[in-house]
Amino acid sequence: MYAWIWRKLPFDGVFGKLLTSLVLITGILALFWFVVFPWAEPLLPFDDVQVTQEGGVPGAPGAGDPGLIGQSPDPRESGLDDHDIPYSTATDNPLPR
């Protein structure tokens, strides 16, 4: 099949056929990049993220687990500012339960 395509390419000589192949490949890639991919993007589920408060994930806050002991799952009731983080960022060790 590739030999048939190589024979059907216009121009004579290896340089002409390589140049024609390069132009055709560039054109096909541009067609996909600017036409096919933008058309198909809304059909793909990459941005279809659904995050809910009542998650349904066992052990997740809001799914029956109050989160850390002694803290309320509602940040408005914890007395923290909007910029306070209720855990240490110095280490990646989880807080004991």
Secondary structure, DSSP 8 states (H G I E B T S, - for coil): -HHHHHHHSSSSHHHHHHHHHHHHHHHHHHHIIIIIHHHHGGGSGGG-----TT---TTSBTTTB-SSTT--SSGGGTT--TT--SS-SS-------
